Amino acid sequence: MRVLFSSMRMIGHLRPLFPYAHALLKLGHDVLVAAPHDAAATICGAGLDHAAFGHPGDKRLAEISARFATLTAEEVAETAVREIFVALNARAALPELRSVIRSWKPDLIVRESMEFGASVAAAEADIPTARVASSNPWAEALVVRAASEPLDMIRQEAGLLADGGLTLRVEASFSSFPPSLDGDVALAGLRTPFRVRTMRETLAPEAVVPAWAVDDGRPLVFITFGTLAVGSERNHRMFRTALEAVGDVRVRVLFSTGAAMDVAKLGDVPGNVTVTSWVDQRDVFPRAALLVCHGGAGTALAGFAHGIPMVVTPISADQPSNGRLVEEAGSGVMLLQPDATSLRAAIERALVDQEMRAAAARVALEMSVMPSMDDAIREIERLTVR
């Protein structure tokens, strides 16, 4: 079987596809990952073959994102879907996606849920599709609703019928969010996703213990605001707020900036904090007592899977809705634009609140009995049988 994966270029959208791709390769299937040209290093670094397609360019995207400061979080998400993900990105991707499909002849196309060029190209070639959710169920429903009209315009340009989003609603989907976090998403009319559990990391007994991981009796707090936060001065202010918040708390702190940055921009780094540009989740999540994060889907899912209480300070995209899910589950708190005092209070509360820790454990237990990746691959194999 030949499976073509299709994704936007950001690592938070690519990474959810990789376990599926690797599992298919292990079973002897052929796999190719289509994404913009500058995703090559990430895809090839994951040991996967890359087929490049077009991108509208950062300048055009910046013209739209410049308006985001005056919009609510939901308006930002809807505008990004309609005007960037569909109107710009999908159109830019389509020419080379069509070429890849003609030459490589996939049996199935699996797209990450924000990449829409593959939806049109697959319909033209009469190839079945599936999507891997890169957001929580509530955000996925919003995406489908926002994408339907602009995607119909592209479908009609391609000689396809407008379907009001029906193709998206009935498309097979895979999600790592457990049912208890779906809320009222069933009202959106989407096909129920196939649930795939997020694997809990375990420490290798023979692994070298990093200096930051040496247990001295103080709990370990892991702080991360994602892989894209380094590029924004606004986010640098959030970095400094977090450092100020934990400096006087009796904890050990591992702070991952997500990418290399000038540490001088952080100001004074408290003695109980280790700053790193990147850390392997296998090393940190089994040790962490608390996760302080932006609420990106991948980070939140890892926190849920490991039963770790969370303090979420959203930056953009689906992060506010992920923060709401954390609060609704009782497994943490969300703070919008916190100062050091409010963030410190939230951290101190989350470290000692046993009800919060018990709620986090309940979500982790629910996720642990969801279907495995092997189950998901068997479902993917069935999608090519019509």
C-alpha positions as CSV (number, residue, x, y, z in Angstrom):
1,M,0.0,0.0,0.0
2,R,1.2,3.5,-0.8
3,V,0.3,6.2,1.7
4,L,0.9,9.9,1.0
5,F,0.9,12.1,4.0
6,S,0.3,15.9,3.6
7,S,1.0,18.6,6.1
8,M,1.7,22.3,6.7
9,R,5.3,23.1,7.5
10,M,5.1,23.7,11.3
11,I,6.5,21.0,13.5
12,G,3.4,20.9,15.6
13,H,1.5,19.9,12.5
14,L,4.1,17.5,11.1
15,R,4.9,15.7,14.3
16,P,1.5,14.1,14.8
17,L,1.8,12.3,11.4
18,F,5.2,10.7,12.1
19,P,4.1,7.8,14.3
20,Y,1.6,6.8,11.6
21,A,4.2,7.0,8.9
22,H,6.8,5.0,10.9
23,A,4.2,2.3,11.8
24,L,3.3,1.9,8.1
25,L,6.9,1.7,7.1
26,K,7.5,-1.0,9.7
27,L,4.8,-3.1,8.1
28,G,6.4,-2.7,4.7
29,H,4.1,-0.1,3.2
30,D,5.4,2.8,1.1
31,V,5.3,6.2,2.7
32,L,5.9,9.7,1.3
33,V,5.4,13.0,3.2
34,A,4.3,16.1,1.2
35,A,4.9,19.5,2.8
36,P,6.3,22.9,1.9
37,H,9.9,23.0,0.8
38,D,11.3,24.3,4.1
39,A,9.9,21.3,6.0
40,A,12.5,19.1,4.4
41,A,15.0,19.1,7.3
42,T,12.2,18.1,9.8
43,I,10.8,15.3,7.6
44,C,14.1,13.9,6.5
45,G,15.4,14.2,10.0
46,A,12.6,11.9,11.1
47,G,13.8,9.3,8.5
48,L,11.0,9.9,6.0
49,D,11.0,10.8,2.3
50,H,9.8,14.3,1.5
51,A,7.9,15.6,-1.6
52,A,7.9,19.4,-1.6
53,F,5.0,21.6,-2.6
54,G,4.5,25.3,-2.8
55,H,3.9,27.9,-0.1
56,P,2.5,31.4,-0.5
57,G,5.4,33.0,1.3
58,D,5.8,34.6,4.7
59,K,5.1,38.1,3.4
60,R,1.6,37.3,2.3
61,L,0.9,35.4,5.5
62,A,2.2,38.4,7.6
63,E,-0.2,40.7,5.8
64,I,-3.1,38.7,7.2
65,S,-1.6,37.9,10.7
66,A,-1.0,41.6,11.2
67,R,-4.7,42.0,11.8
68,F,-4.7,39.3,14.6
69,A,-3.9,41.8,17.4
70,T,-7.4,43.3,17.1
71,L,-9.3,40.0,17.0
72,T,-10.5,37.6,19.6
73,A,-8.9,34.2,19.9
74,E,-11.8,32.6,18.0
75,E,-11.7,35.2,15.3
76,V,-8.0,34.7,14.9
77,A,-8.5,30.9,14.5
78,E,-11.4,31.4,11.9
79,T,-9.4,34.0,9.9
80,A,-6.3,31.8,9.9
81,V,-8.3,28.9,8.6
82,R,-10.2,30.8,5.9
83,E,-7.6,33.2,4.6
84,I,-4.3,31.4,5.3
85,F,-4.8,27.6,5.6
86,V,-7.3,27.4,2.7
87,A,-7.2,30.4,0.5
88,L,-3.4,30.8,0.4
89,N,-1.8,27.5,1.6
90,A,-4.1,25.1,-0.2
91,R,-3.9,26.9,-3.5
92,A,-0.1,27.1,-3.3
93,A,0.1,23.4,-2.5
94,L,-2.2,22.1,-5.2
95,P,0.0,22.2,-8.3
96,E,2.8,20.1,-6.9
97,L,0.4,17.9,-4.9
98,R,-1.3,17.0,-8.2
99,S,2.0,16.2,-9.7
100,V,3.0,13.9,-6.8
101,I,-0.3,12.1,-7.0
102,R,0.1,11.5,-10.8
103,S,3.6,10.2,-10.5
104,W,3.6,8.4,-7.2
105,K,0.0,7.0,-7.4
106,P,-0.9,6.7,-3.7
107,D,-3.7,4.3,-2.5
108,L,-4.6,6.7,0.4
109,I,-3.8,10.2,1.4
110,V,-3.6,11.1,5.1
111,R,-3.5,14.8,5.8
112,E,-3.0,16.7,9.0
113,S,-6.3,18.5,9.6
114,M,-5.1,22.0,8.7
115,E,-3.7,21.0,5.2
116,F,-6.6,21.3,2.7
117,G,-4.8,21.1,-0.7
118,A,-4.8,17.3,-0.3
119,S,-8.5,17.2,0.2
120,V,-9.1,18.8,-3.2
121,A,-6.3,16.9,-5.0
122,A,-7.6,13.6,-3.6
123,A,-11.1,14.3,-4.8
124,E,-9.9,15.1,-8.3
125,A,-8.0,11.8,-8.4
126,D,-10.7,9.8,-6.6
127,I,-8.4,8.7,-3.9
128,P,-9.7,8.0,-0.3
129,T,-8.5,10.4,2.4
130,A,-8.2,10.5,6.2
131,R,-7.0,13.2,8.5
132,V,-5.0,13.2,11.7
133,A,-6.3,15.8,14.1
134,S,-3.7,18.4,15.1
135,S,-6.1,20.1,17.5
136,N,-8.7,19.2,20.1
137,P,-12.2,18.2,19.0
138,W,-13.7,21.6,19.6
139,A,-11.1,23.3,17.5
140,E,-11.3,20.7,14.8
141,A,-15.1,21.3,14.5
142,L,-14.4,25.1,14.2
143,V,-11.8,24.4,11.5
144,V,-14.3,22.3,9.4
145,R,-16.9,25.0,9.8
146,A,-14.5,27.8,8.8
147,A,-12.9,25.9,5.9
148,S,-16.1,24.8,4.2
149,E,-16.9,27.9,2.2
150,P,-13.4,28.9,1.0
151,L,-12.7,25.2,0.2
152,D,-15.8,25.0,-1.9
153,M,-14.4,27.9,-4.0
154,I,-11.3,25.9,-4.7
155,R,-13.3,22.7,-5.4
156,Q,-15.4,24.6,-8.0
157,E,-12.2,26.0,-9.6
158,A,-11.0,22.4,-9.9
159,G,-14.2,21.3,-11.6
160,L,-15.6,19.6,-8.5
161,L,-19.0,20.2,-6.9
162,A,-19.3,22.5,-3.9
163,D,-20.4,20.3,-1.0
164,G,-20.8,22.7,2.0
165,G,-18.0,20.9,3.9
166,L,-19.6,17.4,3.6
167,T,-16.3,15.9,2.5
168,L,-14.6,17.2,5.6
169,R,-17.4,16.1,7.9
170,V,-17.6,12.5,6.7
171,E,-13.8,12.0,6.3
172,A,-12.2,9.3,8.5
173,S,-10.3,11.0,11.3
174,F,-7.8,10.0,14.0
175,S,-7.5,11.8,17.3
176,S,-5.4,11.4,20.5
177,F,-7.9,13.3,22.6
178,P,-10.0,11.1,24.8
179,P,-13.8,11.1,24.7
180,S,-14.1,12.9,28.1
181,L,-12.5,16.0,26.5
182,D,-14.9,16.2,23.5
183,G,-17.4,18.4,25.2
184,D,-20.4,19.1,22.9
185,V,-18.4,18.5,19.7
186,A,-21.0,15.9,18.6
187,L,-23.3,18.7,17.8
188,A,-20.9,19.7,15.0
189,G,-21.9,16.7,12.9
190,L,-18.4,15.4,12.4
191,R,-17.6,11.7,12.0
192,T,-16.6,10.2,15.3
193,P,-12.7,10.0,15.3
194,F,-10.8,6.8,15.8
195,R,-9.0,7.3,19.1
196,V,-5.3,6.6,19.3
197,R,-3.6,6.7,22.7
198,T,-0.5,8.9,23.3
199,M,2.2,6.6,24.7
200,R,3.5,7.4,28.1
201,E,7.3,7.8,28.2
202,T,9.4,5.6,30.5
203,L,12.9,6.2,31.7
204,A,15.5,3.8,30.5
205,P,17.3,2.3,33.6
206,E,20.7,2.6,31.9
207,A,20.2,6.2,30.8
208,V,22.6,8.9,32.1
209,V,20.7,11.2,34.5
210,P,21.0,14.9,33.4
211,A,22.2,17.4,36.0
212,W,18.7,19.1,36.0
213,A,17.1,15.7,36.7
214,V,19.0,14.9,39.9
215,D,16.3,14.5,42.6
216,D,17.2,16.7,45.6
217,G,13.7,16.5,47.2
218,R,12.3,19.4,45.3
219,P,9.6,18.7,42.7
220,L,10.5,19.2,39.0
221,V,8.5,21.9,37.1
222,F,8.8,21.7,33.3
223,I,8.2,25.0,31.5
224,T,7.8,25.1,27.7
225,F,5.9,27.5,25.4
226,G,6.4,25.5,22.2
227,T,8.8,25.5,19.2
228,L,7.7,28.9,17.7
229,A,7.7,31.1,20.8
230,V,11.4,32.2,20.5
231,G,10.7,34.5,17.5
232,S,8.4,37.0,19.3
233,E,9.3,39.7,21.8
234,R,5.8,39.3,23.3
235,N,6.7,35.7,24.0
236,H,10.0,36.7,25.5
237,R,8.1,38.8,28.0
238,M,6.2,35.6,28.9
239,F,9.5,33.8,29.3
240,R,10.7,36.5,31.8
241,T,7.4,36.4,33.7
242,A,7.7,32.6,34.1
243,L,11.3,32.9,35.3
244,E,10.3,35.6,37.8
245,A,7.4,33.4,39.0
246,V,9.4,30.3,39.9
247,G,12.5,32.0,41.3
248,D,11.3,32.0,44.9
249,V,9.4,28.7,44.8
250,R,11.0,25.6,46.3
251,V,11.2,23.6,43.0
252,R,13.6,22.5,40.4
253,V,12.7,24.0,37.0
254,L,13.6,22.9,33.5
255,F,12.8,25.6,31.0
256,S,12.8,24.7,27.3
257,T,12.8,27.7,25.0
258,G,11.9,25.5,22.0
259,A,14.8,26.7,19.8
260,A,18.1,28.3,20.2
261,M,17.9,31.9,21.5
262,D,20.1,34.5,23.1
263,V,19.9,33.7,26.8
264,A,20.7,37.3,27.6
265,K,17.2,38.1,26.4
266,L,15.8,36.2,29.4
267,G,17.4,38.6,31.9
268,D,18.4,37.1,35.3
269,V,17.9,33.3,35.4
270,P,17.1,32.1,38.9
271,G,19.5,29.5,40.4
272,N,16.8,26.8,40.5
273,V,16.2,27.0,36.8
274,T,18.0,25.2,34.0
275,V,17.5,26.7,30.5
276,T,17.7,24.5,27.4
277,S,16.7,25.0,23.8
278,W,15.3,21.5,23.5
279,V,14.8,18.4,25.7
280,D,13.7,14.9,24.8
281,Q,10.2,14.3,26.2
282,R,11.3,10.8,27.3
283,D,13.7,12.4,29.8
284,V,11.4,15.0,31.3
285,F,7.7,13.9,31.4
286,P,8.3,10.8,33.6
287,R,10.1,13.0,36.1
288,A,7.9,16.2,36.0
289,A,5.5,17.1,38.9
290,L,4.0,20.0,37.0
291,L,3.8,21.3,33.4
292,V,3.7,25.0,32.7
293,C,3.0,25.5,29.0
294,H,1.2,27.4,26.2
295,G,-1.4,24.7,25.7
296,G,-0.3,23.5,22.3
297,A,-2.1,20.3,21.4
298,G,1.0,18.1,21.4
299,T,2.3,19.4,24.7
300,A,-1.1,19.3,26.3
301,L,-1.7,15.7,25.2
302,A,1.7,14.7,26.6
303,G,0.7,16.3,29.9
304,F,-2.7,14.5,29.9
305,A,-1.1,11.2,29.0
306,H,1.4,11.4,31.9
307,G,-1.2,12.5,34.5
308,I,0.7,15.8,35.1
309,P,-1.3,18.8,36.4
310,M,-0.9,21.8,34.1
311,V,-0.8,25.6,34.3
312,V,-1.6,26.8,30.8
313,T,-0.9,30.4,29.5
314,P,-2.2,30.4,25.9
315,I,-0.4,32.4,23.2
316,S,-2.6,31.7,20.1
317,A,-4.4,29.3,17.8
318,D,-6.2,26.4,19.6
319,Q,-4.3,27.0,22.8
320,P,-7.1,28.8,24.7
321,S,-9.5,26.0,24.0
322,N,-6.9,23.4,25.1
323,G,-6.5,25.4,28.3
324,R,-10.3,25.3,28.8
325,L,-10.2,21.5,28.4
326,V,-7.5,21.3,31.1
327,E,-9.7,23.4,33.5
328,E,-12.9,21.5,32.6
329,A,-11.1,18.2,33.4
330,G,-10.1,19.6,36.7
331,S,-6.4,18.8,35.9
332,G,-5.0,22.3,35.9
333,V,-5.6,26.0,35.5
334,M,-5.5,28.5,32.6
335,L,-4.2,32.0,33.0
336,L,-4.7,34.6,30.3
337,Q,-1.8,37.2,30.3
338,P,-0.6,36.4,33.8
339,D,1.9,38.4,35.7
340,A,4.6,36.8,37.9
341,T,2.4,37.0,41.0
342,S,-0.6,35.2,39.5
343,L,1.5,32.7,37.8
344,R,3.5,31.9,41.0
345,A,0.2,31.4,42.9
346,A,-1.1,29.0,40.2
347,I,2.1,27.0,40.2
348,E,2.1,26.8,44.0
349,R,-1.5,25.7,44.0
350,A,-1.1,23.1,41.3
351,L,1.9,21.5,43.1
352,V,-0.2,20.8,46.3
353,D,-3.8,20.4,45.0
354,Q,-4.5,16.7,45.4
355,E,-7.9,16.9,43.6
356,M,-6.2,18.4,40.6
357,R,-3.6,15.7,40.6
358,A,-6.3,13.0,40.9
359,A,-8.2,14.5,38.0
360,A,-5.0,14.5,35.9
361,A,-4.5,10.8,36.8
362,R,-8.1,10.0,35.7
363,V,-7.6,11.5,32.2
364,A,-4.3,9.6,31.9
365,L,-6.0,6.3,32.8
366,E,-8.7,7.0,30.2
367,M,-6.1,7.6,27.6
368,S,-4.1,4.5,28.5
369,V,-6.9,2.2,27.4
370,M,-7.6,3.9,24.1
371,P,-6.6,1.9,20.9
372,S,-2.9,1.6,20.1
373,M,-1.1,2.8,17.0
374,D,-1.2,-0.8,15.7
375,D,-5.0,-0.6,15.9
376,A,-5.0,2.7,14.1
377,I,-2.8,1.3,11.2
378,R,-5.3,-1.6,10.8
379,E,-8.0,1.0,10.5
380,I,-6.0,2.9,7.9
381,E,-5.4,-0.3,5.9
382,R,-9.2,-0.9,5.8
383,L,-9.8,2.6,4.4
384,T,-8.3,1.5,1.0
385,V,-10.9,-1.3,0.7
386,R,-14.0,0.1,-0.9
